[in-house]
Amino acid sequence: MASVGCKIVRPLMSTDYCEAHRRVIGLYRAFYRYIPYIVKFHDIPKNEEQVRWKIRELFYRNACVTDIRVIDLLVIKGFMDYEEIKNQWAQKCHVMAWWNPTWEPKPVDFLNKFIQGLD
């Protein structure tokens, strides 16, 4: 009866961590190669070096993920974003949203919670 609680899940694409890492590096290289075209076609007010640092930051944001299925899911989403940018389905405002994060961390101390009207 104890075996009912354990379920073996199938991987999305990768069978081990090395293969998942290879896919992540492939996505990073694809974005890195397309940086000059991102700057040129989307006419963003950033230079290539700033775009390189932002893409690196976006990848490092998920560097601590170790679950292979989650890595595969993030790679799939990354390739979808890459295709949208490459085919120019993503507009200039979508690319510029990388520099304007809308997520704000929740306040943890009493004074900031009080000012924002929480708790």
C-alpha positions in Angstrom: 0.0 0.0 0.0 3.0 2.3 0.5 3.9 2.1 -3.2 0.6 3.9 -4.1 1.9 7.2 -2.7 5.0 7.0 -4.9 4.4 7.9 -8.5 7.0 7.9 -11.2 6.5 10.8 -13.6 7.7 10.9 -17.1 10.1 13.6 -18.2 8.9 16.3 -20.6 12.0 16.3 -22.9 15.2 15.5 -21.0 16.0 12.2 -19.3 18.8 13.5 -17.1 20.2 16.8 -15.8 23.0 16.9 -18.3 20.6 16.8 -21.2 18.4 19.5 -19.6 21.6 21.6 -19.1 22.4 21.2 -22.8 19.0 22.4 -23.7 19.4 25.5 -21.5 22.7 26.3 -23.0 21.2 25.9 -26.5 18.5 28.4 -25.6 21.0 30.8 -24.2 23.1 30.6 -27.3 20.1 31.2 -29.5 19.2 34.3 -27.6 22.8 35.4 -27.6 23.1 35.1 -31.4 19.9 37.0 -31.9 20.8 40.0 -29.7 22.0 42.3 -32.6 18.7 41.7 -34.4 16.7 42.4 -31.2 18.3 45.8 -30.9 17.9 46.5 -34.7 14.4 45.2 -35.5 12.7 46.1 -32.3 14.4 49.6 -32.2 14.9 49.5 -28.4 16.9 52.3 -26.7 19.4 49.8 -25.3 22.7 48.7 -26.8 23.8 45.1 -27.3 25.8 45.0 -24.1 22.8 46.0 -22.0 20.7 43.3 -23.7 23.4 40.7 -23.1 23.4 41.6 -19.3 19.6 41.4 -19.2 19.4 38.0 -20.9 22.1 36.8 -18.5 20.1 38.1 -15.6 16.9 36.4 -16.8 18.8 33.1 -17.0 20.5 33.5 -13.6 17.1 34.1 -12.1 16.3 30.4 -12.5 19.8 29.1 -11.9 18.8 27.4 -8.6 16.2 25.2 -10.3 17.2 21.5 -10.1 14.0 19.6 -11.0 14.4 18.3 -14.6 10.7 18.7 -15.4 10.7 22.4 -14.3 13.9 23.0 -16.3 12.3 21.5 -19.4 9.2 23.6 -18.8 11.2 26.8 -18.5 13.2 25.9 -21.6 10.0 25.3 -23.6 8.7 28.7 -22.4 12.0 30.3 -23.3 11.9 28.9 -26.8 8.4 30.2 -27.2 9.6 33.7 -26.1 12.5 33.4 -28.5 10.2 32.5 -31.4 7.9 35.4 -30.6 10.8 37.8 -30.6 12.4 36.3 -33.7 9.1 36.3 -35.7 8.4 39.8 -34.4 5.2 38.8 -32.8 6.5 40.4 -29.6 6.4 44.1 -30.0 8.9 46.7 -28.7 6.9 47.1 -25.4 7.2 43.4 -24.7 11.0 43.5 -25.0 11.2 46.7 -23.0 9.2 45.0 -20.2 12.4 43.1 -19.3 13.8 46.4 -17.9 10.6 47.4 -16.1 9.6 44.6 -13.8 6.1 44.9 -12.5 6.7 42.5 -9.6 7.3 44.2 -6.3 8.4 42.2 -3.3 5.9 42.2 -0.4 7.0 44.3 2.6 8.3 42.3 5.5 8.7 44.8 8.3 5.9 46.4 10.2 6.3 50.0 9.0 6.2 49.2 5.3 3.2 46.9 5.8 1.5 49.7 7.7 2.2 52.3 4.9 0.9 50.0 2.2 -2.2 49.1 4.2 -1.4 45.4 4.7 -2.1 43.5 8.0 
